[in-house]
Amino acid sequence: MGDAFKGDGAQKHKGHQNGGFKTSLGFILACVGSAVGMGNIWMFPYRVGQYGGAAFLVPYAIFITLFGLVGLSAEFAIGRRARTGTLGSYEYCWASRGKGKLGYALGWIPLLGSLGIAIGYAIIVGWVVRALFGSLTNSILTTDAAVYFSQATGEFGSIPWHVIVVVLAMAILMFGVSSGIEKINKVLMPSFFVLFAILAIRVAFLPGAAEGYKFLFVPKWEYLLKVDTWVMAMGQAFFSLSITGSGMIVYGTYLKKDEDIPRSSIQTAVFDTLAAMLAALAIMPAVFAFGIQPNAGPPLMFITLPNIFRQMPMGQLFSILFFISVAFAGITSLVNMFEAVCESWQNRFKLSRKTAVLLCGLITLGVGLFLEAEPKVGSWMDFVTIIVVPFGAVLGAFSIYYVLGFDKIREEMELGRRKKLSPYFGPLAKYVYVPLAVIVFVLGILYGGIG
């Protein structure tokens, strides 16, 4: 297959044309930036309360640890071993069985999943940027929130904001890995945590906020006996970590050989969970303080919360802080989706960095403009996130742990570690994680989405 697919040959010490992460912190923050997104903000807080409060956190902690340790580690490791992203990594795995062309063909599924999410996600982040602008001008607080939101979600209703988001993501990617992705995440992700911490502290002093904490943290242990609690915890954990069979592979590509992959994976899972908890602490106490029924999805972010900010002292300031932090989370996730696509196109079709980024951005915008109406982007995202992405994640898990084999990927995971992996890691990966990835895919279809 050539040097590009000799994981421990000439490519082992050869840097990627796009550069690489200069520091462990930069790599982890980039991965956290990819993982932290809308699901942490508009889904996690509601699910915690809906499925047993603190009781929900028990299965969630189990699944986030398992998926972080075994799932993220696999994607980081195959990217670093193959020294290329999605298409090349799948080809590498399947070439070990003499089926490299099949692996290359299969790799297009998760890659198109990343592109598909990017197309829909750019629209949603455009709504966030529009809401931020509305916060700065105070128009979002002086107009009925439902009306303000509806103005952006009709046919071709969000073009300028949509364009701004795609151009911004492209601009970041033009600077490459260390000067673009790493630097921007070193600024945006700490800012996200600080801003949400400020919001969480502020809402703690609202009269009636205690009901929000009860919603989140009073355990209803009987919910642990309900199947749906475990299903939703599993789905939330799986999708929250951006295990897509694509996005995290490309970040692994840029990783140094002395990086401890399992440790970095757990750190990513910890920070992702912290982001979700901060979002819950900032949102749900405020919702209950103003006697509003908790909900999830876009209505929570774009209708419920603006209505709350309107009633809060200094509401405009806190509206600005909220939508800035959400915009940061959205942009860093979108950058990862773009990068997965751009790197594969660069490598496969010998495109320049700028050409690949420009092509990805134009496709994202060209398709997305016709999906700006909320029902259309909703249907698009449902198809991508329920069918394409989880199937891509299953392909990734199967290709790494069964086709390439645990013994080979273990070699990569143990590079940079002082200790060998636990003897339980392999069985956990092959006989627990991979079947669970299949179950996530199947249950997602049966439930109409669990992530």
C-alpha positions in Angstrom: 0.0 0.0 0.0 3.0 2.3 0.1 4.7 4.2 2.9 1.5 6.0 3.8 0.1 2.8 5.2 3.1 1.5 7.1 2.1 2.6 10.5 5.6 2.0 11.9 7.6 2.6 8.8 8.8 5.8 7.2 5.6 7.6 8.0 6.1 7.1 11.7 8.5 9.9 12.1 7.4 12.1 9.2 5.2 15.1 10.0 1.9 15.7 8.3 1.7 18.3 5.6 -0.8 20.2 7.7 1.5 20.3 10.7 0.5 19.0 14.1 -0.5 19.9 17.6 2.5 21.5 19.4 1.3 20.8 23.0 -0.8 18.2 24.8 -3.0 20.9 26.1 -3.7 22.2 22.6 -4.6 18.8 21.4 -7.0 18.1 24.4 -8.6 21.6 24.1 -9.1 21.0 20.3 -10.8 17.6 21.1 -12.9 19.2 23.8 -13.8 21.9 21.3 -15.0 19.3 18.9 -17.0 17.4 21.5 -18.6 20.3 23.3 -21.6 21.4 21.2 -25.3 21.9 21.1 -26.0 18.6 22.7 -24.2 19.6 25.8 -26.2 22.8 26.0 -29.7 22.2 24.8 -30.1 18.4 25.5 -28.0 17.3 28.5 -29.6 19.6 31.1 -33.1 18.5 30.2 -32.2 14.8 30.0 -30.7 14.9 33.5 -33.9 16.2 35.0 -36.2 14.1 32.8 -34.5 10.8 33.6 -34.0 10.8 37.3 -31.9 13.8 38.2 -28.7 12.7 39.9 -29.7 9.1 39.2 -29.2 9.7 35.5 -25.6 10.7 36.1 -24.8 7.1 37.2 -25.3 5.4 33.8 -24.0 8.6 32.1 -20.7 8.4 34.0 -20.4 4.7 33.2 -21.0 5.2 29.5 -18.9 8.4 29.1 -15.9 6.7 30.8 -16.3 3.6 28.6 -16.8 5.5 25.4 -14.1 8.0 26.2 -11.5 5.4 27.1 -12.2 2.8 24.5 -14.0 4.7 21.7 -12.0 7.9 21.6 -8.7 6.1 22.1 -9.4 3.9 19.1 -10.1 6.9 16.8 -7.0 8.9 18.0 -4.8 5.8 17.7 -5.8 4.8 14.2 -5.3 8.4 13.0 -1.9 8.6 14.5 -0.9 5.2 13.2 -2.0 5.7 9.7 -0.8 9.3 9.7 -3.8 10.4 7.7 -7.5 11.0 8.4 -10.7 9.2 7.6 -10.2 7.7 4.1 -6.6 6.8 4.6 -7.2 5.3 8.1 -10.0 3.0 6.8 -7.9 1.9 3.9 -5.0 1.2 6.3 -7.2 -1.0 8.5 -8.7 -3.0 5.6 -5.3 -3.2 3.8 -4.1 -5.4 6.7 -6.6 -8.0 5.3 -5.8 -7.3 1.6 -9.0 -5.2 1.2 -7.6 -1.7 1.1 -10.0 -0.6 -1.7 -13.0 -1.7 0.2 -11.7 0.2 3.3 -11.3 3.3 1.2 -14.9 3.0 -0.1 -16.3 2.4 3.4 -14.4 5.4 4.7 -16.6 7.7 2.6 -19.6 6.9 4.8 -18.3 8.5 8.0 -16.6 11.2 6.0 -19.9 12.2 4.3 -21.4 12.0 7.8 -19.0 14.7 8.9 -19.8 16.8 5.9 -23.5 16.2 6.4 -23.4 17.4 10.0 -21.3 20.4 9.0 -23.9 21.4 6.5 -26.7 21.4 9.1 -24.6 22.6 12.0 -23.5 25.7 10.1 -27.1 26.8 9.8 -27.7 26.3 13.6 -24.5 28.2 14.5 -25.7 30.9 12.2 -28.8 31.2 14.3 -26.6 31.5 17.4 -24.6 34.3 15.8 -27.8 36.1 14.8 -29.0 35.7 18.4 -25.7 37.1 19.6 -26.1 40.1 17.4 -29.6 40.5 18.6 -28.2 40.5 22.2 -25.7 43.2 21.4 -28.4 45.4 19.8 -30.9 44.4 22.5 -33.4 43.5 19.7 -33.7 39.9 20.9 -34.9 41.1 24.2 -37.3 43.7 22.9 -39.0 41.4 20.4 -41.1 38.3 21.2 -38.4 35.6 21.3 -40.5 33.2 19.2 -41.0 35.8 16.5 -37.3 36.7 16.5 -36.4 33.0 16.1 -39.0 32.4 13.4 -37.5 35.3 11.3 -34.3 33.3 11.0 -35.8 29.9 10.3 -37.7 30.4 7.1 -36.7 29.7 3.6 -33.3 31.5 3.0 -33.9 33.2 6.4 -30.4 33.3 7.8 -28.1 33.8 4.8 -25.8 36.5 6.1 -25.3 34.7 9.5 -24.9 31.4 7.7 -22.2 32.9 5.5 -20.4 34.5 8.4 -20.1 31.1 10.2 -18.8 29.2 7.2 -16.3 31.9 6.3 -15.1 32.1 9.9 -14.6 28.3 10.1 -12.7 28.4 6.7 -10.5 31.2 7.9 -9.5 29.3 11.0 -8.7 26.2 8.9 -6.6 28.2 6.4 -4.0 28.7 9.2 -3.5 25.0 9.6 -3.4 22.9 12.7 -1.0 24.6 15.2 -1.6 28.2 14.0 -5.3 27.7 13.4 -7.1 24.9 15.1 -4.8 24.7 18.2 -4.6 28.4 18.8 -8.3 29.2 18.4 -9.2 26.3 20.8 -6.7 27.6 23.4 -8.7 30.8 23.4 -12.3 29.8 22.8 -12.6 26.7 25.0 -11.2 28.3 28.2 -13.4 31.3 27.4 -16.4 29.0 27.1 -15.9 27.5 30.5 -15.3 30.9 32.2 -18.4 32.5 30.6 -20.6 29.5 31.5 -19.2 29.6 35.1 -20.1 33.3 35.4 -23.7 32.5 34.2 -24.0 29.6 36.6 -22.9 31.8 39.5 -25.3 34.5 38.5 -28.4 32.3 38.2 -27.7 30.7 41.6 -28.8 34.0 43.2 -32.1 34.1 41.4 -35.2 33.6 43.6 -36.6 30.2 42.9 -33.4 28.8 41.5 -33.4 26.0 44.1 -36.1 24.2 42.1 -33.8 24.0 39.2 -31.1 22.3 41.3 -33.8 19.9 42.6 -34.7 19.1 39.0 -31.1 18.4 38.2 -29.7 16.7 41.4 -32.4 15.2 43.6 -32.0 11.5 42.7 -35.0 9.5 41.6 -33.4 6.1 42.0 -36.4 4.3 40.6 -35.4 5.7 37.2 -32.4 3.3 37.2 -34.9 0.5 36.8 -36.2 2.1 33.6 -34.7 1.0 30.3 -35.1 4.5 28.7 -32.9 6.0 31.4 -30.0 3.8 30.3 -30.7 4.2 26.6 -30.7 8.0 26.8 -27.6 8.1 29.0 -25.8 5.9 26.5 -26.9 7.9 23.5 -26.1 11.2 25.3 -22.6 10.0 26.2 -21.8 8.5 22.8 -22.8 11.5 20.7 -21.4 14.0 23.2 -17.9 12.8 22.6 -18.1 13.2 18.8 -17.4 9.5 18.2 -18.3 9.5 14.5 -15.7 7.3 12.9 -14.2 10.4 11.3 -13.7 13.7 13.3 -11.5 12.4 16.1 -9.5 10.3 13.7 -8.2 13.4 12.0 -7.1 15.0 15.2 -5.2 11.8 16.1 -3.4 12.2 12.8 -1.8 15.4 14.1 -0.8 13.9 17.4 2.8 13.4 18.6 4.0 9.8 19.1 4.9 10.5 22.8 1.3 11.5 23.7 -0.5 9.1 26.0 -3.7 8.5 24.0 -5.9 6.8 26.7 -5.1 9.5 29.2 -5.9 12.2 26.7 -9.2 10.4 25.9 -10.3 10.4 29.5 -9.3 14.0 29.9 -11.4 14.9 26.9 -14.4 13.0 28.4 -14.0 14.8 31.7 -13.9 18.3 30.2 -16.8 17.4 28.0 -18.8 16.3 31.0 -17.8 19.4 32.9 -19.0 21.6 30.0 -22.4 19.8 30.0 -22.7 20.2 33.8 -21.9 23.9 33.6 -24.6 24.3 30.9 -27.1 22.6 33.2 -26.1 24.8 36.1 -26.5 27.9 34.0 -29.8 27.0 32.4 -32.1 24.9 34.5 -32.0 27.1 37.7 -32.9 30.1 35.6 -35.7 28.2 33.9 -37.3 27.3 37.2 -36.6 30.7 38.8 -39.0 32.2 36.2 -41.6 29.5 36.4 -41.0 28.2 32.9 -41.5 24.6 31.9 -38.1 23.0 31.1 -37.7 21.8 27.5 -34.9 20.8 25.1 -33.6 21.5 21.7 -33.7 24.9 19.8 -36.8 26.2 21.6 -34.8 26.1 24.9 -31.9 28.1 23.5 -33.6 30.5 21.2 -37.0 31.1 22.8 -37.0 30.1 26.5 -33.7 31.6 27.5 -34.2 35.0 25.7 -37.5 35.2 27.6 -35.6 34.6 30.8 -32.9 37.1 30.0 -35.6 39.7 29.3 -36.8 39.4 32.9 -33.4 39.3 34.6 -31.5 42.3 36.0 -28.7 43.0 33.5 -30.4 40.5 31.2 -28.8 42.0 28.1 -25.3 41.4 29.4 -26.0 37.8 30.4 -27.7 37.2 27.0 -24.5 38.4 25.3 -22.3 36.2 27.5 -24.5 33.2 26.9 -24.6 33.4 23.1 -20.9 34.2 22.9 -20.1 31.0 24.7 -22.5 29.0 22.6 -21.0 30.5 19.5 -17.6 29.4 20.7 -18.8 25.9 21.2 -20.4 25.8 17.8 -17.5 27.2 15.9 -14.9 24.8 17.4 -17.2 21.8 16.6 -17.7 23.0 13.1 -14.0 23.4 12.6 -13.5 19.7 13.5 -16.1 18.6 11.0 -14.5 20.6 8.2 -11.0 19.4 9.1 -12.1 15.7 8.8 -13.3 16.4 5.3 -10.5 18.7 4.2 -7.6 16.5 5.3 -9.0 13.5 3.5 -9.5 15.4 0.3 -6.0 16.9 0.6 -4.5 13.5 1.0 -6.6 11.6 -1.5 -6.9 14.1 -4.3 -3.6 15.9 -3.8 -5.4 19.2 -3.2 -3.7 22.2 -1.6 -4.9 23.1 1.9 -6.6 26.3 0.6 -8.4 24.5 -2.2 -9.7 21.7 0.1 -11.0 24.2 2.6 -12.6 26.4 0.0 -14.2 23.4 -1.7 -15.6 22.1 1.7 -16.9 25.6 2.6 -18.6 26.1 -0.8 -20.3 22.7 -0.6 -21.4 23.3 3.0 -22.9 26.7 2.1 -24.2 25.7 -1.3 -26.3 22.8 0.1 -27.1 24.5 3.4 -28.6 27.6 1.8 -31.5 25.4 0.6 -32.0 23.8 4.1 -32.3 27.0 6.2 -36.0 26.5 6.9 -36.3 24.8 10.3 -38.3 21.8 9.1 -35.7 21.1 6.4 -32.6 21.4 8.5 -34.4 19.4 11.2 -35.1 16.5 8.8 -31.6 16.7 7.4 -29.9 16.5 10.8 -32.2 13.7 11.9 -31.1 11.6 8.9 -27.4 12.4 9.3 -27.3 12.0 13.1 -29.7 8.9 13.4 -28.5 7.0 10.3 -25.2 8.1 8.8 -23.1 9.2 11.8 -23.8 6.3 14.1 -23.3 3.8 11.2 -20.0 5.5 10.5 -19.1 5.1 14.2 -19.9 1.4 14.0 -17.7 1.1 10.9 -14.9 2.8 12.7 -15.1 0.6 15.8 -15.3 -2.6 13.7 -12.5 -1.6 11.3 -10.1 -0.7 14.2 -10.8 -3.5 16.7 -11.8 -6.4 14.5 -10.4 -5.8 11.0 -7.0 -4.3 12.0 -7.2 -6.1 15.3 -6.7 -5.1 18.9 -3.0 -6.3 19.0 -2.0 -3.8 16.4 -3.9 -0.8 17.7 -2.7 -1.6 21.2 0.9 -1.0 20.0 -0.2 2.5 19.0 -2.1 3.2 22.2 0.8 2.1 24.4 3.2 4.5 22.7 3.9 7.4 25.1 2.5 5.5 28.1 4.6 4.4 31.1 2.4 1.4 31.7 0.9 -1.2 29.4 -2.8 -1.2 28.9 -4.9 -3.3 31.2 -5.5 -6.9 30.1 -9.2 -6.0 30.3 -8.9 -3.3 27.7 -9.0 -5.6 24.7 -12.1 -7.6 25.8 -13.8 -4.4 26.8 -13.2 -2.9 23.4 -14.2 -5.9 21.3 -17.0 -7.5 23.3 -18.5 -4.4 25.1 -17.7 -1.2 23.1 -18.2 -2.5 19.6 -21.6 -4.2 20.4 -22.7 -1.1 22.2 -21.9 1.0 19.2 -24.1 -1.3 17.1 -26.8 -1.0 19.8 -26.6 2.8 19.7 -27.2 2.7 16.0 -30.1 0.4 16.2 -31.8 2.1 19.2 -31.3 5.5 17.5 -33.5 4.3 14.6 -36.0 2.7 16.9 -36.3 5.7 19.2 -36.0 8.3 16.4 -32.8 9.6 17.9 -31.1 9.1 21.3 -28.2 11.5 21.0 
